[in-house]
Every structure is written in structure tokens, then in C-alpha cells.
């Protein structure tokens, strides 16, 4: 047995099945540290001898592959892609560690370190708490899957507090911002943005739009699948959308692709992302506030309500399962709020004037009656 003092705490280290075990005993007393080491050895030996049903833990990077294979079968593509991206980030911090070696303290260290990393595409900005929370969610699910797979692990994410996320991270863009943005967008981003603004479709729904699902006679777009059952819907085209999509369909026919927005690398596949083009357009348009492509969908919803659309109809257009979800998407713009307050001000003024007139008339009547009695 071997224990080494580091600072005031004793650490133990030994080899087991070709795996180097090096952990803190948590004690300042050497005798107590030796007992902790002995117990750790016993636990490992019992597991190997079959006294427990749990399987020895794999390394993080090994099990992450199994987790992603499971995720690919269980989750929709966008969710799987998010888990895959998060696993790449998590491997930078936990590569080489066995699942049962990762502690809550390590997770807290990851949480703190990740939050202080700068974004690659914007050196003056840091990774958001929301992004860190998504990685922690992936890590938590990964451990749940490890437990279901029979590994002897304790989920280190349980009890870890998430970063506080903004209550309202959605926003709509003004007509001025829209004009500046569309002026700076390149193709196919320009047409994709126009379709979202005119239909309220989700970006990924526009990406995978197929020519066969467009009906120019009926002026409709059919979305066959999506995030929820309600996402399967038919959406009317505006005049601008009709003209744009007709041009796009001709281009797709010349390329021999079924997609309205094919991938520039492989025309038989739908385009996967326009993030880089979007960031560049936002920068060139000098839009200061954070602006995501998805915000164009929120913009459509808010403008639709402002123009008189009722919530049940809007909910159907957006592909929402409930009106409550639709209400989260409606964000009155500053000019709408000012207009509402102006109407309120006018209504209050009219009421005040009407009340004053009634009081004045009542006072005159009383005076006349009193004079009559005196005479």
C-alpha cells in the first residue's frame, strides 16, 4: 500500500487491471488514509470477482461513443447533433477519466472553466451559461444511460446547480434591422430568411423543404414532419414567398435535386446550416443586440398578432401543440408598446373629459334649481 501526502491531505495510488488508481483519501491522518485505500481495493476486487452485478466502468471517451449510438436511435437528428457537440466539449475536460472517477467537484470545475472560455467566432464574448447548461444536461443523461447499461457509477451531475438562464432570450427584430440584415445577407441565407419572415417556419423546416411539397396552384407549403405532431401542417404562401419559391424550384430542377435549398457540397442533401453566413451578415449590418436566425420566427409571430391574427390560427401556422407555447413567441415591439400606451392615454383622457362634463352639467342643474326655489 502506498499513500502520499499532498499539502495536508493523503492521496493513495495503485495499479488494478492495468488501470492506475490515484485518488484523494480526504484525510490528513495517514492511518485513516490507508484504511480508505484498503476499502477502495476491496471494492474493486469484489466487483471483479462477481460479488456485485455492476460492470467495471469504461473511460469517458469510450462510453460517449456508446451513448451517441444510443442517442442516434432514440432522439431526433437535431437533439442527437446537440449531444454529439456537447460530448466533444466534455471530452476535452474528461478524456482519460473512468466514469466512476468523475466527481461532482470535477463537474463544478468543468462548469466554471467552460463559462470562462471565449467564443471562437467572437473573441470579446464568452460562452453563455445556457450553453454550459446544455452540456451538463448531456452529461447527466450520459450517466443515466451508463446506469441503465449496468455500470457501477454515481451520477456526478445530480445536485449540481445550473446557471440561471434569461427568462426571455427571444426577441424580434425591427423593420430597420430587417432591412439592414437582408441587404447584407448572401444566398441562400437571404431566401431562407425571407421564407421564415413570411411563414414563421422553423429554420430546419426551411432547410429540408422539398419541391414536391410545394403547391403553387393552392399557394401552400406542406411540412411533413417536425418537432411535434403539430409541426405536420400546411402553410399558405405570401406573394413574395410564391415568387421566391418558384425561382428556387427552377434552380433545383436544373441541379437535379429534390431540395429547395440543397447543400452546396452535395446537392442530393438538404443544406445543414447557415450559421457562418448569418453571423457575417449580422456583423456587416452592424446589429448590436444578440440576434439568432430563429428570432425571425418570433418576429413573424409577433407581427402576425399585431396585424390581427388570432392565437388559435397563429398556433396552427407555427406548428405548436398548445396556444400557451404560441403565447411565448409573441413579443410586442417597442413601437407596438408605444402605440398601445398612446391608445390607453387617449382612452383615459376621453374618460376624464367625459366625467368632467357630467360633473359640470350636474353643477349647473343644481344651481338653477336652487335659484328657482328662492324666487
Backbone torsions as a table, in degrees:
resi	resn	phi	psi	omega
1	UNK	NA	144.7	-177.7
2	UNK	-141.2	125.7	174.2
3	UNK	-125.8	144.7	-178.8
4	UNK	-127.7	138.4	-179.9
5	UNK	-88.3	125.5	175.6
6	UNK	-121.0	108.0	-173.4
7	UNK	69.6	-117.6	178.8
8	UNK	-106.5	-4.7	-175.0
9	UNK	-110.2	141.2	176.5
10	UNK	-88.8	135.4	174.3
11	UNK	-112.9	148.6	175.1
12	UNK	-116.3	153.4	177.9
13	UNK	-150.1	140.6	177.8
14	UNK	-162.4	169.4	178.9
15	UNK	-101.2	138.9	177.3
16	UNK	-145.1	114.7	-179.8
17	UNK	53.2	42.0	178.8
18	UNK	76.3	7.2	-178.4
19	UNK	-112.1	127.1	-179.5
20	UNK	-84.0	119.6	178.4
21	UNK	-100.6	116.9	179.8
22	UNK	-138.8	107.6	-172.7
23	UNK	-142.1	159.3	176.5
24	UNK	-81.6	137.5	177.3
25	UNK	-79.0	-24.6	-178.1
26	UNK	84.6	2.2	-177.2
27	UNK	-118.0	151.5	174.3
28	UNK	-92.0	-19.0	-178.8
29	UNK	-87.3	129.4	-175.5
30	UNK	-65.5	-41.1	-179.7
31	UNK	-61.2	-44.2	178.8
32	UNK	-64.1	-37.9	179.2
33	UNK	-64.3	-40.0	178.6
34	UNK	-64.4	-35.8	178.0
35	UNK	-66.8	-39.2	178.1
36	UNK	-64.0	-41.2	178.5
37	UNK	-62.5	-43.8	-179.7
38	UNK	-61.8	-41.5	179.1
39	UNK	-64.8	-39.6	179.4
40	UNK	-63.1	-41.7	177.3
41	UNK	-62.4	-42.9	-179.0
42	UNK	-62.6	-42.8	179.2
43	UNK	-60.3	-42.7	180.0
44	UNK	-67.1	-40.0	179.5
45	UNK	-66.7	-40.1	178.8
46	UNK	-63.6	-39.9	178.6
47	UNK	-63.1	-42.6	-179.9
48	UNK	-67.9	-36.2	-176.9
49	UNK	-77.3	-10.6	176.9
50	UNK	95.2	11.5	178.4
51	UNK	-71.3	-18.0	173.6
52	UNK	-122.7	155.8	-177.9
53	UNK	-85.5	-9.6	-177.3
54	UNK	-70.3	146.7	177.7
55	UNK	-91.6	150.1	176.3
56	UNK	-58.6	141.9	-176.6
57	UNK	-71.5	139.0	174.9
58	UNK	-84.8	171.5	173.6
59	UNK	-71.9	157.6	-175.5
60	UNK	-58.3	-47.8	-175.9
61	UNK	-66.3	-27.8	178.5
62	UNK	-72.0	-46.4	-177.5
63	UNK	-73.5	-27.3	179.1
64	UNK	-60.4	-31.9	176.3
65	UNK	-65.0	-43.7	178.0
66	UNK	-63.7	-40.8	-179.3
67	UNK	-62.0	-43.0	-178.5
68	UNK	-69.6	-32.2	174.7
69	UNK	-64.6	-41.7	177.1
70	UNK	-65.4	-43.7	-180.0
71	UNK	-61.1	-37.9	-179.3
72	UNK	-61.9	-32.1	179.8
73	UNK	-83.5	-28.8	-171.9
74	UNK	-96.6	-30.5	-171.9
75	UNK	-110.2	158.9	174.6
76	UNK	-70.4	158.5	-172.8
77	UNK	-52.4	-42.8	-176.8
78	UNK	-64.9	-39.8	178.5
79	UNK	-67.3	-42.4	177.8
80	UNK	-61.2	-42.2	179.1
81	UNK	-61.1	-37.7	178.3
82	UNK	-65.3	-43.6	178.1
83	UNK	-63.2	-38.4	179.8
84	UNK	-64.4	-42.5	178.6
85	UNK	-65.2	-42.2	179.5
86	UNK	-65.5	-36.9	179.0
87	UNK	-64.4	-35.7	176.7
88	UNK	-62.0	-41.7	178.4
89	UNK	-67.2	-45.3	-178.2
90	UNK	-63.7	-34.6	-179.7
91	UNK	-65.9	-27.5	177.3
92	UNK	-63.9	-27.9	-177.5
93	UNK	-98.6	-31.4	-171.6
94	UNK	-116.4	8.4	178.9
95	UNK	-58.8	135.2	178.8
96	UNK	89.6	-13.7	179.8
97	UNK	-88.3	140.1	172.0
98	UNK	-78.2	150.7	-175.8
99	UNK	-56.4	-37.5	-178.4
100	UNK	-80.8	-1.0	176.3
101	UNK	-92.5	-20.3	-177.0
102	UNK	-77.7	120.7	-176.0
103	UNK	-107.2	170.1	177.2
104	UNK	-62.5	-33.3	177.6
105	UNK	-62.9	-40.8	177.5
106	UNK	-64.3	-38.3	179.2
107	UNK	-66.3	-40.0	176.4
108	UNK	-62.6	-39.3	178.0
109	UNK	-64.3	-41.3	176.8
110	UNK	-60.7	-46.2	-178.7
111	UNK	-57.5	-44.9	-179.1
112	UNK	-70.1	-45.1	-178.0
113	UNK	-66.2	-42.3	-178.9
114	UNK	-63.5	-38.8	-178.9
115	UNK	-64.9	-23.8	-177.8
116	UNK	-93.9	0.6	178.5
117	UNK	-77.7	143.3	177.6
118	UNK	-86.9	149.4	176.0
119	UNK	-71.3	139.6	-177.7
120	UNK	-64.6	-37.2	-175.3
121	UNK	-91.4	-4.3	178.1
122	UNK	-148.3	88.4	-172.3
123	UNK	-62.4	-19.7	-179.9
124	UNK	-87.0	-2.4	179.9
125	UNK	-116.6	150.8	-178.8
126	UNK	-108.2	163.0	176.6
127	UNK	-60.4	135.6	-176.7
128	UNK	-81.0	159.7	176.4
129	UNK	-62.6	-33.5	178.4
130	UNK	-62.1	-42.0	178.5
131	UNK	-63.8	-42.1	178.0
132	UNK	-63.9	-40.8	179.2
133	UNK	-60.3	-38.8	179.8
134	UNK	-65.2	-37.9	177.9
135	UNK	-66.4	-39.4	178.1
136	UNK	-65.6	-35.8	177.2
137	UNK	-63.9	-42.0	176.8
138	UNK	-62.3	-44.4	-180.0
139	UNK	-62.4	-40.9	179.1
140	UNK	-63.7	-43.3	179.0
141	UNK	-66.9	-36.9	178.0
142	UNK	-59.4	-42.6	179.0
143	UNK	-70.0	-35.4	175.6
144	UNK	-60.3	-41.8	179.4
145	UNK	-67.4	-36.3	176.9
146	UNK	-63.2	-40.5	177.5
147	UNK	-64.4	-42.3	178.7
148	UNK	-65.8	-26.5	-180.0
149	UNK	-82.9	-1.8	175.0
150	UNK	94.4	11.7	179.4
151	UNK	-84.0	145.7	-179.4
152	UNK	-83.4	82.6	-178.4
153	UNK	-132.2	155.2	173.6
154	UNK	-115.8	128.8	-175.4
155	UNK	-67.8	111.0	-176.8
156	UNK	-76.6	-8.8	-178.8
157	UNK	-85.0	-20.7	179.7
158	UNK	-62.7	127.1	-179.2
159	UNK	93.1	-9.8	177.8
160	UNK	-80.5	126.7	-179.7
161	UNK	-80.5	139.2	178.5
162	UNK	-82.7	159.8	173.4
163	UNK	-69.4	147.6	177.1
164	UNK	-71.1	128.6	-179.0
165	UNK	-100.4	151.0	179.1
166	UNK	-57.9	137.8	178.8
167	UNK	-66.5	-28.7	-178.0
168	UNK	-139.3	88.8	-179.7
169	UNK	-89.5	-5.2	179.2
170	UNK	-83.0	152.6	173.6
171	UNK	-154.1	162.4	175.2
172	UNK	-112.3	157.7	179.1
173	UNK	-101.5	150.6	178.1
174	UNK	-78.8	167.5	177.8
175	UNK	-65.7	-31.7	177.5
176	UNK	-66.4	-44.5	178.0
177	UNK	-64.4	-39.5	178.9
178	UNK	-60.2	-45.4	-179.4
179	UNK	-63.0	-45.1	-179.8
180	UNK	-64.7	-40.4	-178.7
181	UNK	-66.1	-50.1	-177.9
182	UNK	-65.0	-29.4	177.5
183	UNK	-65.5	-32.2	-175.6
184	UNK	-96.5	-5.9	-177.5
185	UNK	-78.4	145.0	174.2
186	UNK	-97.3	170.3	176.3
187	UNK	-86.8	145.6	6.0
188	UNK	-89.0	3.0	-177.7
189	UNK	-56.2	-40.2	-178.4
190	UNK	-56.8	-48.0	-178.5
191	UNK	-71.0	-35.8	177.7
192	UNK	-62.6	-45.3	179.6
193	UNK	-62.5	-41.0	179.2
194	UNK	-62.7	-41.3	179.6
195	UNK	-64.0	-42.2	179.3
196	UNK	-64.0	-43.7	-179.9
197	UNK	-64.7	-30.2	-176.7
198	UNK	-95.8	-9.5	-176.7
199	UNK	-130.5	-21.4	-176.8
200	UNK	76.4	12.1	-179.6
201	UNK	-68.9	152.9	174.6
202	UNK	-69.8	147.7	179.7
203	UNK	-52.7	-44.6	-178.0
204	UNK	-67.6	-26.6	176.1
205	UNK	-69.1	-36.3	177.2
206	UNK	-71.4	-40.3	-179.9
207	UNK	-55.5	-44.6	-173.7
208	UNK	-95.7	14.8	179.3
209	UNK	-60.7	131.4	-179.4
210	UNK	-110.0	148.5	-178.1
211	UNK	-61.9	-32.2	-178.1
212	UNK	-67.5	-17.0	-178.7
213	UNK	-97.0	10.8	177.7
214	UNK	-106.7	128.8	179.1
215	UNK	-118.6	100.6	-176.2
216	UNK	-74.9	-24.5	177.5
217	UNK	-70.1	-45.3	178.6
218	UNK	-85.1	-10.0	-178.8
219	UNK	58.8	52.4	-178.1
220	UNK	-133.1	155.5	172.6
221	UNK	-116.6	126.0	178.3
222	UNK	-103.1	124.6	176.1
223	UNK	-104.9	109.5	-171.3
224	UNK	-77.3	-19.0	-177.5
225	UNK	-155.1	174.5	-179.6
226	UNK	170.7	-159.1	-173.9
227	UNK	-64.6	-37.1	179.7
228	UNK	-133.6	174.1	176.7
229	UNK	-62.3	-34.1	-179.5
230	UNK	-68.4	-16.6	-180.0
231	UNK	-67.6	-21.8	175.8
232	UNK	-75.7	104.0	-170.6
233	UNK	-156.0	167.0	176.0
234	UNK	-113.1	130.0	-174.4
235	UNK	-119.1	127.7	177.5
236	UNK	-67.4	150.6	177.5
237	UNK	-95.7	142.1	168.5
238	UNK	-80.9	170.5	178.4
239	UNK	-60.5	-42.2	-180.0
240	UNK	-64.1	-42.9	-179.7
241	UNK	-65.2	-39.3	179.4
242	UNK	-60.3	-48.3	-179.6
243	UNK	-63.8	-43.5	-178.9
244	UNK	-63.5	-46.3	-176.1
245	UNK	-69.9	-33.4	175.9
246	UNK	-61.2	-43.2	178.5
247	UNK	-64.6	-40.1	-179.5
248	UNK	-65.8	-39.8	-179.4
249	UNK	-63.9	-38.9	177.2
250	UNK	-62.9	-41.2	178.9
251	UNK	-65.6	-40.1	178.7
252	UNK	-64.3	-39.7	178.9
253	UNK	-62.7	-38.8	-179.8
254	UNK	-69.4	-27.5	178.3
255	UNK	-87.8	-14.2	-178.7
256	UNK	73.1	34.6	179.6
257	UNK	-117.0	146.4	177.8
258	UNK	-82.6	-6.0	-175.7
259	UNK	-96.4	140.2	177.4
260	UNK	-70.2	-35.5	178.6
261	UNK	-124.4	80.4	-178.4
262	UNK	-73.4	158.4	176.2
263	UNK	-66.4	137.4	179.4
264	UNK	-67.2	-19.3	-179.0
265	UNK	-91.5	-32.0	-178.1
266	UNK	-146.1	102.5	-171.3
267	UNK	-66.1	-15.9	179.0
268	UNK	-85.2	5.6	175.9
269	UNK	-123.5	153.0	177.9
270	UNK	-75.4	154.1	176.3
271	UNK	-62.8	142.5	-174.5
272	UNK	-101.0	-30.2	-176.3
273	UNK	-162.4	151.4	174.4
274	UNK	-132.3	27.1	-174.8
275	UNK	-59.9	-46.0	-177.6
276	UNK	-63.8	-44.8	179.2
277	UNK	-63.2	-37.7	179.6
278	UNK	-65.9	-46.4	179.7
279	UNK	-60.2	-43.1	-179.8
280	UNK	-64.2	-39.5	179.6
281	UNK	-66.7	-41.1	178.9
282	UNK	-62.9	-40.8	179.7
283	UNK	-66.5	-44.3	179.9
284	UNK	-66.5	-34.4	179.5
285	UNK	-77.6	-6.6	177.9
286	UNK	59.0	42.9	175.4
287	UNK	-87.4	115.6	-171.3
288	UNK	-78.3	-47.5	-176.9
289	UNK	-69.2	149.6	-179.9
290	UNK	-57.3	130.2	-173.5
291	UNK	-140.8	114.5	177.9
292	UNK	-101.4	156.6	176.9
293	UNK	-58.3	-36.5	-179.0
294	UNK	-62.2	-23.2	-180.0
295	UNK	-64.6	-19.9	176.1
296	UNK	-65.3	-31.8	176.6
297	UNK	-67.4	-41.8	176.5
298	UNK	-63.7	-37.6	179.3
299	UNK	-62.2	-44.9	177.3
300	UNK	-58.0	-46.3	-176.7
301	UNK	-62.0	-45.1	-178.8
302	UNK	-66.4	-42.3	179.6
303	UNK	-68.2	-33.5	179.0
304	UNK	-63.6	-42.6	178.2
305	UNK	-66.8	-42.1	179.9
306	UNK	-62.3	-28.7	-179.3
307	UNK	-88.7	-0.2	173.9
308	UNK	114.1	1.6	179.7
309	UNK	-69.4	136.9	177.4
310	UNK	-83.7	158.6	-174.5
311	UNK	-63.9	-40.7	178.1
312	UNK	-60.1	-41.3	178.8
313	UNK	-66.5	-44.7	179.7
314	UNK	-62.5	-38.6	179.0
315	UNK	-60.4	-40.1	177.9
316	UNK	-66.8	-42.0	179.8
317	UNK	-63.3	-38.8	-177.7
318	UNK	-80.5	-16.3	-179.3
319	UNK	79.8	34.4	179.4
320	UNK	-92.1	146.3	179.3
321	UNK	-77.7	-27.4	-178.6
322	UNK	-136.5	155.9	177.2
323	UNK	-70.6	-27.2	178.7
324	UNK	-59.5	-39.5	177.3
325	UNK	-65.8	-39.7	179.2
326	UNK	-61.6	-39.0	-179.1
327	UNK	-62.8	-28.7	177.9
328	UNK	-69.7	-23.0	-176.8
329	UNK	-87.3	-13.1	-175.3
330	UNK	-92.3	116.2	-178.4
331	UNK	-128.7	103.8	179.5
332	UNK	-57.9	133.2	178.2
333	UNK	-76.4	169.6	-177.4
334	UNK	-59.7	-41.4	-178.7
335	UNK	-68.0	-32.4	177.6
336	UNK	-68.4	-38.9	178.6
337	UNK	-64.9	-42.3	178.9
338	UNK	-64.1	-40.0	178.9
339	UNK	-64.2	-40.0	179.3
340	UNK	-64.5	-42.8	179.7
341	UNK	-68.1	-32.8	177.1
342	UNK	-64.5	-43.5	177.3
343	UNK	-62.8	-41.0	178.8
344	UNK	-62.8	-41.6	-179.7
345	UNK	-63.3	-43.8	179.8
346	UNK	-65.2	-41.2	179.3
347	UNK	-63.0	-43.3	-179.9
348	UNK	-65.4	-40.4	179.7
349	UNK	-63.9	-42.8	179.0
350	UNK	-62.3	-40.8	178.8
351	UNK	-65.0	-41.0	179.8
352	UNK	-65.0	-43.0	179.6
353	UNK	-64.2	-43.0	179.4
354	UNK	-61.5	-41.2	179.9
355	UNK	-65.4	-39.5	-179.7
356	UNK	-64.6	-39.6	179.4
357	UNK	-64.3	-42.6	178.9
358	UNK	-62.1	-43.1	180.0
359	UNK	-64.3	-40.3	-179.2
360	UNK	-65.1	-45.8	178.9
361	UNK	-62.6	-38.3	179.2
362	UNK	-65.1	-38.3	180.0
363	UNK	-67.3	-41.0	179.5
364	UNK	-64.0	-43.9	-179.8
365	UNK	-60.0	-43.1	-178.7
366	UNK	-63.0	-42.0	-178.7
367	UNK	-63.5	-44.5	-179.4
368	UNK	-62.0	-43.1	-179.7
369	UNK	-61.9	-41.6	-177.9
370	UNK	-65.7	-41.8	178.8
371	UNK	-62.8	-39.0	179.7
372	UNK	-61.1	-38.4	-179.2
373	UNK	-68.0	-36.0	-179.5
374	UNK	-64.7	-42.4	178.7
375	UNK	-65.1	NA	NA
